[in-house]
Structures are given as structure tokens and as C-alpha cells.
Amino acid sequence: MSYLSIREVAEELQAGIITPTELVEETLNLIEERDTEVEAFVTVMREEAMAQAEQAERELRTGLKRGPLHGIPIAIKDLIAVKGVRTTGSSQVLAEHVSEEDATVIELLRKSGAILIGKTNTYEFAYGPYAPPTRNPWDLTRTTGGSSGGSAAAVAAGMVLGAIGTDTGGSIRIPSALCGVTGLKPTYGRVSCHGVLPLSWSLDHVGPIARSAEDCAFIFDAIAKYDPRDPNSVSGPPSSPSRSTATLIEGAEGRGPLSLQGLRLGMPQEGFVAPLDPEIHMAWRGALHVLEENGAELVNVELPRPTMTTYRMVQKPEASLAHMQQGWFPHQGDLYTELVRTRLREGQEIPAVEYLKAQQERRVFTSQLRSILRTVDAFVLPTQAMAAIPAEQMGQEVTINGVQENATDAMLRMTMPFNLVGFPAVSFPCGFTSEHLPIGLQIAGKPFEEATVLRIAHAYQQLTDWHRREAWELHQ
């Protein structure tokens, strides 16, 4: 069952070909077999998962069908509270912390019938674009990217069918690109952050990671609800239950799921994506050709490029405030890793005027992107400027097409703009390098149009098989 889609497994569950308990047992066996090498999980919820599976089995036997996630094991990033289970944020600060209530996203997953299989690794408090010690299933010497690296690696290794991650500067899309899976950052506020350990309140997003756009749509439909407990929560546009995101991605009325007829897709100028590894560039151009062949109109657009300083001037003070409000910092400062402790101190030292200046720059950038999106339906660009690098190079200088760049900045450069504006963006596989490492393509669209960006990804995935490649086969 490792590399089937959620739809395929859901059909087998509802037909009684396999039971939820059998599926969970197989999932737990795969985690036991593979996670010793990948190290994606912080906590495996064996007893809880079996109890949930038995409940799902009883419900299905009596004819109750909660939807496509009923009986499907889902992994949860260890920033997200699950009642009675440790939520550590991969930090010694919360090493023994047990959550007293479910996060909203967990409540909604339970309501959908999904089975919570375990908590996945992240960078400490998600404050970095990788997730040590998790290893990339395509090459165990390489980084997964992050900070939702555990969630992406668990999906890529075939240990789970889907997972939940968080994204503050790219933390769903970066590991999805580097691990060869599909990840959606929704519109800001579409998925509640209540019960999620905060990093930066105005940049944090929660979203799904899975093998395909359709699988992400199933998970997104389950978790995208207005939540009054999250002050930043927003309602999506009205739609009938029969027109969920998962049905909308099948295409416009009267057109098949492969047709992108009528969609105008913006291609950013070379300066927006540069420097770019030549193999990444080639895969991006190849993907554009596939989209054009399926009816999309490609349009050159001039995208303004926000600076990393603008992003950091917003993110750092908000992160420091979050940890101060929780009472963790500076009182437990010695329990943080040195790098996170340094970043939190830096956030405290940023003057209010610099924070406000960055917010002003952010507002101008958002207005510019909204204006451009009046002329196109979405942007198409690479997710990452390079494929997964050796783990020891994280945070160091790397060379991309002859240009020196800090690896962290390079990873965030093409994802963080869509956190600044809060627009939906999805990353999905569009090829492999000569070293057999995945390459990710990113589609970013208008607010509340998750269905559009997923529809484009879904159409592409009906004509290519990059998302069906099996990482774990390389280790056999």
C-alpha cells in the first residue's frame, strides 16, 4: 500500500478489500522497517492509532462513511498539539510536554475519520529550512529541507499516505520539492493555527503534504474551516459540499481534468529565479511546455523580488515575541540550540521602526502581486534553486550556477514571497537531476483559489509520472 493514492486506498477500505486495522498494522510495520534510516518520526502513536483504526472499522462495517480520509493514516508535524501525546517542537524546551487538547486541525482530521499515526520531526520550533536528523529517502546523505522535513520524508519513504506540515517561509514546499512529494501552503488563515506552536503569527500556515495534488485536495478539504479560536482564521468563498476542492480540480464545467484551456499562467523573469541550477532551469522549462500543451497560455510577467531582509525583519521579532509570550524565552534559554537562541535574541534587538518598515514594504509587495494577478491566474516557477544538498552543507555557502549564496537564503528565496503575501502555493515534482534527486515546480495563485493551483498541478500529474516514482526502491 506504500505508494498508492489516498483515493485508491479509500476505495479499497470502503469496499472491504482491506480494513483500517490491517492498513494501520502495515503502516506501523513500514515505519518500524524504514524509519531507523530516515528518522522522520519523533513519536509513533501505536496504541492510539490501533484504537482509532478499530473505531473506523466499526463505523465502515455499519455503513458510516466519513469521506475519503476515513481510515487513512496521517502523520502530524510535531508542532501540532494532539491531546495526550507529546508535542516537543523537536526542542529540549518541550521535551516532556504533553498536550492537554487537540489543535483545531487535529479535531477536523478526527472528524474526517483520519487516523493519527505519529508526530514527525521538524527543525527546533520550525526555525530553520531543514529538519535534522531526518534524512532524505532519495539519498540518505542529503537534507530533506524543512522545517516540515519529517512529514515530507515520511510520505516520500512510503511510510504514510499523507501528512500535515506548517509553512512560515516555505516549510511545506521546500521539503516537498527536495523529497519529491506534493505540498500545499493554503491562503493565510484558511487552516486554523489554533493549537500549533507559533513561529511568526503573520506568516504561519498549516497545510497538507501527500504524493499528489488530488491527495492534498482531500486533506485540505478536511482541515480548511473557519475557527473563531484563531484570530487570523478566515472563511473561504461559499461553495456547496458537492463542489469541494477535490472535485473542482477535475476541471472547469464541460472540460476534462487534463484541460487547462482558458488559464493564463505567469512566468517570472529570469532575474526573479536566478541564480538557478541548470538542471532545475531545464525541468522548469519542460514543465511549462507540458502546461502549454494542455491549453494554458504562458505570459511573461515582471515580478518584484522581496529581500530576505524584509522577511527577516517581520519574522524575527514575531518569533521572539511568541517565545516570550509562552514563557520559554529567555527563562529557558539554555535549553535552546545555540542557533535558535541567537535568532531569538536578534529578534528582541530589532527596533520597532525596522519592523514597521518591513511591514510597509510587505504591503507594497502584496499590492504589486495582486495587480499582476489581475492579468494572470497563477505564477509558475521552480520551488528551489537547487536540488537537495548534503546535510552538512546546511547553513553554509553553496555555489548555484557559478554564484555563491547562503544555503538557507537559497532555500527560502522562491518560497517566502508567498508567505509575505499569504497567497496559496503548491509544490510538486517535475523531474529529477542527473544524481536522481527530485526537482520541484511551484504554482502560486490568487487568495482562496487553492482549487486553481491544485487543478494545474493535478492536470500536470495526469500526464507525467514524476510524483509516482518510489524513493524507497533505491534502497532495495
C-alpha positions as CSV (number, residue, x, y, z in Angstrom):
1,M,0.0,0.0,0.0
2,S,3.1,2.3,0.3
3,Y,2.7,4.2,-2.9
4,L,-1.0,4.0,-3.7
5,S,-3.0,7.2,-3.7
6,I,-5.5,8.2,-1.0
7,R,-8.3,7.7,-3.5
8,E,-7.1,4.1,-4.3
9,V,-6.8,3.1,-0.7
10,A,-10.1,4.8,0.3
11,E,-11.9,2.8,-2.4
12,E,-10.3,-0.5,-1.1
13,L,-11.3,0.4,2.5
14,Q,-14.9,1.2,1.6
15,A,-15.2,-1.9,-0.5
16,G,-13.9,-4.0,2.4
17,I,-10.8,-5.3,0.4
18,I,-8.6,-4.1,3.3
19,T,-9.7,-3.0,6.8
20,P,-8.4,0.1,8.7
21,T,-6.7,-2.2,11.3
22,E,-4.8,-4.0,8.5
23,L,-3.8,-0.8,6.9
24,V,-2.6,0.7,10.2
25,E,-0.7,-2.5,11.0
26,E,1.0,-2.3,7.6
27,T,1.8,1.4,8.2
28,L,3.3,0.7,11.6
29,N,5.4,-2.1,10.1
30,L,6.7,0.2,7.4
31,I,7.6,2.8,9.9
32,E,9.5,0.2,12.0
33,E,11.3,-1.1,9.0
34,R,12.2,2.2,7.3
35,D,12.4,4.9,10.0
36,T,15.6,3.6,11.5
37,E,17.3,5.0,8.4
38,V,15.0,8.0,7.6
39,E,14.3,9.2,11.2
40,A,11.1,11.1,10.2
41,F,9.2,10.3,13.4
42,V,9.6,11.8,16.9
43,T,6.7,9.8,18.3
44,V,4.8,6.8,16.9
45,M,1.3,6.6,18.3
46,R,1.0,2.8,18.0
47,E,-1.7,2.2,20.6
48,E,-3.7,5.3,19.8
49,A,-3.6,4.5,16.1
50,M,-4.8,1.0,16.5
51,A,-7.7,2.2,18.7
52,Q,-8.7,4.7,16.0
53,A,-8.4,2.0,13.4
54,E,-10.8,-0.3,15.3
55,Q,-13.3,2.6,15.6
56,A,-13.0,3.3,11.9
57,E,-13.5,-0.4,11.1
58,R,-16.7,-0.5,13.2
59,E,-18.0,2.6,11.5
60,L,-17.3,1.4,8.0
61,R,-18.9,-2.0,8.8
62,T,-22.1,-0.3,9.8
63,G,-22.2,1.8,6.7
64,L,-20.9,5.1,8.1
65,K,-18.6,6.8,5.6
66,R,-17.0,10.0,6.7
67,G,-15.2,10.7,3.4
68,P,-12.0,9.9,1.6
69,L,-9.8,10.1,4.7
70,H,-11.9,7.6,6.7
71,G,-9.4,5.0,7.9
72,I,-6.4,6.7,6.3
73,P,-3.2,7.1,8.4
74,I,-1.9,10.6,8.6
75,A,1.4,11.9,10.1
76,I,1.4,15.1,12.1
77,K,4.3,17.6,12.4
78,D,5.5,17.8,16.0
79,L,4.4,21.5,16.3
80,I,0.8,20.5,16.3
81,A,-1.0,19.5,19.6
82,V,-2.5,16.1,19.9
83,K,-4.3,15.5,23.2
84,G,-2.4,13.2,25.5
85,V,0.6,13.0,23.2
86,R,4.0,14.7,23.5
87,T,4.3,17.9,21.4
88,T,8.0,18.8,21.6
89,G,8.7,21.1,18.6
90,S,11.9,19.0,18.3
91,S,13.3,21.0,21.3
92,Q,14.6,20.2,24.7
93,V,12.5,23.1,25.9
94,L,9.4,21.0,25.5
95,A,11.0,17.5,25.7
96,E,8.4,16.1,28.1
97,H,5.4,18.4,27.2
98,V,2.2,16.5,26.7
99,S,-0.7,18.4,25.0
100,E,-3.9,18.8,27.0
101,E,-6.1,19.4,24.0
102,D,-6.2,18.8,20.2
103,A,-5.3,21.5,17.8
104,T,-8.2,22.5,15.5
105,V,-6.6,20.8,12.6
106,I,-6.5,17.5,14.6
107,E,-10.1,17.9,15.7
108,L,-11.1,18.2,12.0
109,L,-8.9,15.2,10.9
110,R,-10.6,13.1,13.6
111,K,-14.0,14.2,12.3
112,S,-13.0,13.1,8.8
113,G,-12.1,9.7,10.1
114,A,-8.4,10.0,9.5
115,I,-6.1,8.0,11.8
116,L,-3.2,9.9,13.5
117,I,-0.2,7.6,13.2
118,G,2.5,9.7,14.8
119,K,4.4,13.0,15.2
120,T,7.1,13.9,12.7
121,N,10.4,15.7,13.1
122,T,11.0,19.4,12.5
123,Y,13.8,21.9,13.0
124,E,13.7,23.2,16.5
125,F,10.4,25.2,16.8
126,A,10.4,25.2,12.9
127,Y,13.1,27.9,13.0
128,G,15.1,26.6,10.0
129,P,14.6,25.2,6.5
130,Y,15.7,21.7,7.3
131,A,14.9,19.0,9.8
132,P,17.9,17.3,11.4
133,P,18.3,14.3,11.9
134,T,15.7,13.3,9.3
135,R,17.3,12.0,6.1
136,N,16.1,12.3,2.5
137,P,14.7,9.0,1.3
138,W,16.2,9.6,-2.2
139,D,19.7,9.9,-0.8
140,L,20.2,9.4,2.9
141,T,23.3,11.7,2.9
142,R,21.1,14.6,1.7
143,T,18.9,17.1,3.5
144,T,15.1,16.8,3.4
145,G,14.7,20.5,3.6
146,G,12.3,21.8,6.2
147,S,11.1,22.6,8.6
148,S,8.4,20.0,7.8
149,G,11.1,17.6,6.7
150,G,9.8,14.7,8.8
151,S,6.4,15.0,7.3
152,A,7.7,15.1,3.7
153,A,10.2,12.3,4.3
154,A,7.5,10.1,5.8
155,V,5.4,10.4,2.7
156,A,8.4,10.1,0.3
157,A,9.6,6.9,2.0
158,G,6.1,5.4,1.6
159,M,5.5,5.2,5.4
160,V,2.3,7.2,5.2
161,L,-0.2,8.3,2.6
162,G,-0.4,11.9,3.8
163,A,0.9,14.3,6.5
164,I,0.4,17.7,8.0
165,G,3.1,20.4,7.9
166,T,3.5,24.1,8.7
167,D,4.9,26.8,6.4
168,T,6.3,30.1,7.6
169,G,8.8,30.8,4.8
170,G,8.5,27.7,2.7
171,S,8.5,24.9,5.2
172,I,5.9,22.7,3.5
173,R,7.0,23.4,-0.1
174,I,10.8,23.2,0.5
175,P,10.8,19.6,1.8
176,S,8.1,18.6,-0.7
177,A,10.3,19.7,-3.5
178,L,13.5,18.1,-2.1
179,C,11.8,14.9,-1.2
180,G,9.7,14.5,-4.5
181,V,6.2,14.9,-3.0
182,T,3.4,17.4,-3.2
183,G,2.8,20.1,-0.6
184,L,0.2,22.9,-0.4
185,K,0.6,26.1,1.6
186,P,-3.0,27.4,1.7
187,T,-4.2,31.0,1.7
188,Y,-3.2,32.7,5.0
189,G,-5.9,31.9,7.6
190,R,-7.7,29.1,5.6
191,V,-6.4,26.5,8.0
192,S,-6.5,27.3,11.7
193,C,-3.3,27.6,13.6
194,H,-5.0,27.1,17.0
195,G,-3.0,24.6,18.9
196,V,0.0,24.9,16.7
197,L,3.3,26.1,18.3
198,P,3.9,29.5,16.8
199,L,6.9,30.8,14.9
200,S,5.7,34.0,13.3
201,W,2.0,34.9,13.7
202,S,1.6,36.8,10.4
203,L,3.5,34.3,8.3
204,D,2.5,30.9,9.8
205,H,0.4,28.5,7.7
206,V,-0.8,24.9,8.1
207,G,-1.3,22.6,5.2
208,P,-1.1,19.1,3.7
209,I,1.8,17.0,2.2
210,A,1.0,13.9,0.1
211,R,2.0,12.2,-3.1
212,S,-0.3,14.1,-5.4
213,A,-2.4,17.2,-5.8
214,E,-5.5,15.2,-5.5
215,D,-4.4,13.7,-2.2
216,C,-3.5,17.2,-0.9
217,A,-7.0,18.3,-2.0
218,F,-8.7,15.6,0.0
219,I,-6.7,16.6,3.1
220,F,-7.2,20.3,2.5
221,D,-11.0,19.8,2.3
222,A,-10.9,18.2,5.7
223,I,-8.9,20.8,7.5
224,A,-9.9,24.1,5.9
225,K,-12.6,25.5,8.2
226,Y,-13.2,28.9,9.9
227,D,-12.1,28.8,13.5
228,P,-13.1,31.5,16.0
229,R,-10.3,30.4,18.3
230,D,-7.7,31.6,15.8
231,P,-7.8,35.4,15.4
232,N,-6.3,35.1,11.9
233,S,-8.8,32.5,10.7
234,V,-10.8,33.4,7.6
235,S,-13.7,31.7,5.8
236,G,-13.2,30.6,2.2
237,P,-15.6,31.6,-0.6
238,P,-19.0,30.0,-0.3
239,S,-19.3,26.6,-2.1
240,S,-21.7,23.7,-1.9
241,P,-20.5,20.5,-0.4
242,S,-20.6,18.9,-3.8
243,R,-18.0,21.3,-5.1
244,S,-15.1,20.6,-2.8
245,T,-11.6,21.4,-3.8
246,A,-11.1,17.8,-4.7
247,T,-13.9,18.0,-7.3
248,L,-13.0,21.4,-8.5
249,I,-9.5,20.3,-9.6
250,E,-11.1,18.0,-12.1
251,G,-11.5,21.0,-14.4
252,A,-14.0,23.6,-15.4
253,E,-17.5,22.7,-16.4
254,G,-17.5,20.9,-19.8
255,R,-13.8,20.3,-19.8
256,G,-11.9,17.2,-18.7
257,P,-9.3,17.1,-15.9
258,L,-6.4,17.4,-18.4
259,S,-7.6,20.7,-19.9
260,L,-6.1,24.0,-18.8
261,Q,-7.9,25.9,-21.5
262,G,-8.6,29.4,-20.5
263,L,-5.9,29.7,-17.8
264,R,-3.2,32.3,-18.1
265,L,0.0,31.3,-16.3
266,G,2.6,33.9,-15.4
267,M,6.3,33.1,-16.0
268,P,8.6,35.3,-13.8
269,Q,11.6,36.9,-15.4
270,E,14.9,35.1,-15.1
271,G,16.1,37.7,-12.6
272,F,13.4,36.6,-10.1
273,V,14.6,33.0,-10.1
274,A,18.4,33.5,-10.6
275,P,20.7,32.0,-9.7
276,L,19.2,28.7,-10.7
277,D,20.9,25.3,-11.2
278,P,20.9,24.5,-15.0
279,E,19.1,21.2,-14.4
280,I,16.4,22.9,-12.4
281,H,16.0,25.5,-15.2
282,M,15.7,22.8,-17.8
283,A,13.0,21.0,-15.8
284,W,11.1,24.2,-15.2
285,R,11.0,25.0,-18.9
286,G,10.0,21.4,-19.7
287,A,7.1,21.7,-17.3
288,L,6.0,24.9,-18.8
289,H,5.9,23.2,-22.2
290,V,3.6,20.4,-20.7
291,L,1.2,23.0,-19.3
292,E,1.1,24.9,-22.6
293,E,0.4,21.7,-24.5
294,N,-2.6,21.3,-22.2
295,G,-4.2,24.6,-23.1
296,A,-2.6,27.0,-20.7
297,E,-1.5,30.4,-22.1
298,L,2.0,31.3,-20.9
299,V,2.6,35.0,-20.1
300,N,5.9,36.7,-19.2
301,V,5.5,38.7,-16.0
302,E,7.8,41.0,-14.1
303,L,7.6,40.0,-10.5
304,P,9.2,42.3,-7.9
305,R,11.6,40.4,-5.7
306,P,11.3,41.0,-1.9
307,T,14.5,41.0,0.0
308,M,15.5,38.5,2.7
309,T,15.9,41.5,5.0
310,T,12.2,42.4,4.6
311,Y,11.2,38.8,5.5
312,R,13.6,38.6,8.5
313,M,12.6,41.9,9.9
314,V,9.0,40.6,10.1
315,Q,9.7,37.0,11.1
316,K,12.4,37.5,13.8
317,P,10.6,39.9,16.1
318,E,7.4,37.9,15.8
319,A,9.3,34.7,16.7
320,S,10.9,36.3,19.7
321,L,7.6,37.7,20.9
322,A,5.9,34.3,20.5
323,H,8.5,32.6,22.7
324,M,8.5,35.3,25.3
325,Q,4.7,35.1,25.5
326,Q,4.9,31.4,26.0
327,G,7.3,32.0,28.9
328,W,10.0,29.9,27.3
329,F,12.5,32.6,26.4
330,P,14.7,33.9,27.8
331,H,13.9,31.9,31.0
332,Q,14.8,28.6,29.5
333,G,17.4,30.0,27.1
334,D,20.0,27.3,28.0
335,L,17.7,24.6,26.6
336,Y,17.6,26.0,23.1
337,T,20.1,25.1,20.5
338,E,22.7,27.8,20.0
339,L,21.4,28.9,16.6
340,V,17.8,29.3,17.7
341,R,18.8,31.0,20.9
342,T,20.9,33.5,18.8
343,R,17.9,34.2,16.4
344,L,15.6,34.8,19.3
345,R,18.0,37.3,20.8
346,E,18.4,39.0,17.4
347,G,14.6,39.3,17.2
348,Q,14.5,41.1,20.5
349,E,17.0,43.7,19.3
350,I,15.2,44.7,16.1
351,P,13.8,48.3,16.6
352,A,10.0,48.7,16.2
353,V,10.7,51.2,13.3
354,E,12.5,48.5,11.3
355,Y,9.6,46.0,11.9
356,L,7.1,48.6,10.7
357,K,9.3,49.5,7.7
358,A,9.3,45.8,6.7
359,Q,5.6,45.6,7.1
360,Q,5.2,48.6,4.9
361,E,7.4,47.0,2.2
362,R,5.4,43.8,2.6
363,R,2.2,45.7,2.0
364,V,3.6,47.3,-1.2
365,F,4.8,43.9,-2.5
366,T,1.4,42.4,-1.8
367,S,-0.3,45.2,-3.7
368,Q,2.0,44.7,-6.6
369,L,1.3,40.9,-6.8
370,R,-2.4,41.5,-6.6
371,S,-2.2,43.8,-9.5
372,I,-0.2,41.3,-11.6
373,L,-2.7,38.6,-10.7
374,R,-5.4,40.6,-12.4
375,T,-3.7,39.7,-15.7
376,V,-2.9,36.0,-15.0
377,D,-4.4,33.2,-13.0
378,A,-1.3,31.9,-11.3
379,F,2.5,32.0,-11.4
380,V,4.7,29.1,-12.4
381,L,8.3,28.9,-11.1
382,P,10.7,26.5,-9.5
383,T,10.3,25.8,-5.9
384,Q,14.0,25.5,-5.2
385,A,17.1,26.9,-6.9
386,M,18.9,23.6,-6.3
387,A,18.3,20.0,-5.5
388,A,18.8,18.5,-2.0
389,I,22.4,19.3,-0.8
390,P,24.5,17.2,1.6
391,A,23.2,17.6,5.1
392,E,26.5,19.0,6.4
393,Q,26.2,21.9,3.9
394,M,23.1,23.4,5.5
395,G,23.7,26.9,6.6
396,Q,26.9,27.1,4.7
397,E,27.8,28.8,1.4
398,V,26.8,26.9,-1.7
399,T,27.5,27.6,-5.4
400,I,24.5,27.8,-7.7
401,N,25.3,28.1,-11.4
402,G,28.6,29.8,-10.5
403,V,27.1,32.2,-7.9
404,Q,27.9,31.9,-4.2
405,E,24.8,32.0,-1.9
406,N,24.0,31.1,1.7
407,A,22.1,27.7,1.6
408,T,19.4,28.9,3.9
409,D,18.7,32.0,1.9
410,A,18.7,30.0,-1.4
411,M,16.1,27.6,0.0
412,L,13.8,30.4,1.1
413,R,14.3,32.7,-1.8
414,M,11.4,31.5,-4.1
415,T,9.0,30.3,-1.4
416,M,9.0,33.1,1.3
417,P,7.4,35.7,-1.1
418,F,4.2,33.8,-1.0
419,N,4.2,33.8,2.8
420,L,4.7,37.5,2.9
421,V,1.5,37.9,0.8
422,G,-0.4,34.9,2.2
423,F,-1.4,33.6,-1.3
424,P,-1.8,29.8,-1.9
425,A,1.1,27.9,-3.4
426,V,1.7,24.3,-4.2
427,S,5.0,22.4,-4.9
428,F,5.0,19.1,-6.8
429,P,7.7,17.0,-8.6
430,C,8.6,18.0,-12.2
431,G,11.7,15.9,-12.8
432,F,15.0,14.6,-11.4
433,T,18.6,15.7,-11.6
434,S,21.4,13.6,-13.1
435,E,22.0,12.4,-9.5
436,H,18.4,11.1,-9.2
437,L,17.3,13.9,-6.9
438,P,13.8,15.3,-7.2
439,I,13.0,18.7,-8.7
440,G,10.0,20.7,-7.6
441,L,7.7,23.1,-9.5
442,Q,5.7,25.8,-7.7
443,I,2.3,27.2,-8.6
444,A,1.2,30.2,-6.7
445,G,-2.2,31.8,-7.2
446,K,-4.9,34.2,-6.0
447,P,-6.2,34.2,-2.4
448,F,-8.7,31.5,-1.7
449,E,-8.0,29.8,-5.1
450,E,-6.4,26.6,-3.8
451,A,-8.6,24.8,-6.3
452,T,-6.9,26.6,-9.2
453,V,-3.3,25.9,-8.1
454,L,-4.2,22.3,-7.3
455,R,-6.0,21.9,-10.6
456,I,-2.9,23.0,-12.5
457,A,-0.8,20.5,-10.5
458,H,-3.4,17.8,-11.0
459,A,-3.5,18.3,-14.7
460,Y,0.3,18.1,-14.9
461,Q,0.3,14.9,-12.8
462,Q,-2.2,13.2,-15.1
463,L,0.4,13.5,-17.9
464,T,3.6,12.8,-16.1
465,D,4.7,10.2,-13.6
466,W,7.3,12.1,-11.5
467,H,5.0,12.0,-8.5
468,R,4.7,8.2,-8.8
469,R,8.4,7.5,-8.5
470,E,9.2,5.4,-5.4
471,A,12.1,6.7,-3.3
472,W,12.5,3.6,-1.2
473,E,13.1,1.4,-4.2
474,L,16.6,3.0,-4.4
475,H,17.5,1.3,-1.1
476,Q,16.4,-2.2,-2.0
